[in-house]
Amino acid sequence: MKGATAGHLRSFAREVTRVLGIPKACAKIIEVVALQGRKLTFSEISARARMSERSLRSHLGVLVRKGIVLREVAITSTRRLAYCYHIAPLGDIARLVRNELSSRMERLRRLACEVARGGRQRHAIAHEEGGGTDCGPARLASRPLFT
């Protein structure tokens, strides 16, 4: 994958890290691992990403916990255990992003509902008015969040 595809992959990696709220340096790791199209050792990733060992360990940990980079145990030629890393299928990564965005939208809806209820309660106390609160998605979408 070279040229235009590499540019698209770079944009994809940056967007994933931005949406998921993970460090920007993780985008470089995603790009390096995805471009190789095979399993890479820690030292191979370190050489290609040009990142300190400490920083790489930290960022790889984040990516593995999120499920973006997958880690497998391998046996080296000297019969020692080592980890190999490869990128998760891009569809799975896109699903992670979609789930995160969906979760954030739901939190925003709940918060907007709480704000709407709080404003109405203050208004009701001030004007001695009662009544139910409709905080459904259609109702919230039709109201401005801040007035």
C-alpha positions as MATLAB code, in Angstrom:
seq = 'MKGATAGHLRSFAREVTRVLGIPKACAKIIEVVALQGRKLTFSEISARARMSERSLRSHLGVLVRKGIVLREVAITSTRRLAYCYHIAPLGDIARLVRNELSSRMERLRRLACEVARGGRQRHAIAHEEGGGTDCGPARLASRPLFT';
ca = [
       0.000    0.000    0.000;
       1.809    3.081   -1.182;
       0.907    6.523   -2.455;
      -2.745    7.471   -2.300;
      -3.702    4.458   -0.189;
      -1.066    5.367    2.390;
      -2.495    8.884    2.519;
      -6.007    7.544    3.061;
      -4.734    5.208    5.766;
      -2.955    8.113    7.474;
      -6.197   10.127    7.455;
      -8.146    7.127    8.734;
      -5.663    6.585   11.594;
      -5.751   10.257   12.601;
      -9.526   10.307   12.593;
      -9.745    7.112   14.664;
      -7.420    8.507   17.316;
      -9.262   11.819   17.370;
     -12.720   10.270   17.756;
     -11.629    7.705   20.339;
      -9.725   10.326   22.325;
      -6.439    8.466   22.315;
      -2.996   10.075   21.868;
      -2.118   11.382   18.404;
       1.084    9.316   18.419;
      -1.103    6.203   18.220;
      -2.043    7.216   14.660;
       1.559    6.668   13.537;
       1.552    3.175   15.057;
      -1.748    2.310   13.365;
      -0.344    3.535   10.078;
       2.925    1.582   10.410;
       1.246   -1.682   11.396;
      -1.479   -1.412    8.740;
       0.919   -0.495    5.928;
       3.073   -3.568    6.517;
       0.121   -5.917    6.134;
       1.794   -8.565    8.286;
       2.583   -9.256   11.908;
       5.368   -7.079   13.287;
       7.561   -7.420   16.334;
       7.962   -4.636   18.837;
      11.422   -3.773   17.507;
      10.138   -3.621   13.903;
       7.382   -1.211   14.908;
       9.843    0.831   16.958;
      12.223    1.186   14.005;
       9.465    2.160   11.544;
       7.552    4.484   13.879;
      10.745    6.143   15.142;
       9.434    6.264   18.675;
      11.121    5.639   22.005;
      10.620    2.211   23.528;
       8.839    3.624   26.567;
       6.446    5.696   24.476;
       5.796    2.850   22.056;
       4.979    0.435   24.894;
       2.501    2.907   26.331;
       0.793    3.637   23.010;
       0.700   -0.005   21.913;
      -0.965   -0.826   25.229;
      -3.694    1.720   24.516;
      -4.231    0.369   20.998;
      -4.344   -3.251   22.169;
      -6.837   -2.414   24.969;
      -9.070   -0.603   22.463;
      -8.900   -3.552   20.043;
      -7.337   -1.562   17.209;
      -4.051   -3.470   17.233;
      -4.080   -7.181   17.998;
      -1.263   -8.867   19.924;
      -0.216  -12.497   19.588;
       2.450  -14.528   21.314;
       5.155  -15.915   19.037;
       8.304  -17.948   19.593;
      11.561  -16.449   18.352;
      14.368  -18.359   16.660;
      16.109  -18.544   20.049;
      12.986  -20.188   21.521;
      11.930  -17.177   23.537;
       8.433  -15.750   23.741;
       7.754  -12.471   21.993;
       4.701  -10.483   20.992;
       3.731   -9.834   17.399;
       1.283   -7.101   16.504;
      -1.101   -6.671   13.597;
      -3.960   -4.348   12.766;
      -7.552   -5.365   13.431;
      -9.792   -5.506   10.359;
     -10.663   -1.946    9.333;
     -14.377   -2.777    9.541;
     -13.927   -3.718   13.209;
     -12.115   -0.445   13.858;
     -14.895    1.488   12.114;
     -17.414   -0.374   14.317;
     -15.474    0.695   17.440;
     -15.627    4.312   16.289;
     -19.340    4.060   15.471;
     -20.085    2.564   18.905;
     -18.086    5.315   20.612;
     -19.922    8.032   18.690;
     -23.271    6.398   19.442;
     -22.402    6.248   23.126;
     -21.395    9.915   23.156;
     -24.628   10.913   21.388;
     -26.656    9.026   23.986;
     -24.777   10.784   26.814;
     -25.453   14.126   25.136;
     -29.168   13.306   24.843;
     -29.349   12.377   28.533;
     -27.500   15.534   29.557;
     -29.712   17.682   27.328;
     -32.757   16.079   28.932;
     -31.405   16.810   32.405;
     -30.695   20.413   31.407;
     -34.207   20.724   29.948;
     -35.790   19.261   33.092;
     -33.693   21.481   35.338;
     -34.647   24.593   33.394;
     -38.310   23.639   33.426;
     -38.235   22.891   37.147;
     -36.730   26.285   37.901;
     -39.295   27.880   35.607;
     -42.135   25.913   37.249;
     -41.062   26.925   40.751;
     -40.782   30.560   39.753;
     -44.195   30.566   38.041;
     -45.876   27.843   40.122;
     -46.499   25.751   37.024;
     -46.347   21.953   36.978;
     -46.537   19.346   34.276;
     -44.621   16.508   32.661;
     -41.324   16.788   30.869;
     -40.985   15.369   27.358;
     -37.309   14.600   26.758;
     -37.629   12.287   23.778;
     -35.092   12.596   20.943;
     -37.618   14.376   18.673;
     -38.444   16.925   21.367;
     -34.759   17.575   22.145;
     -33.839   17.870   18.482;
     -36.435   20.620   18.013;
     -35.141   22.691   20.954;
     -31.931   24.674   21.021;
     -29.484   23.261   23.556;
     -28.515   26.661   24.909;
     -30.822   29.661   25.088;
];
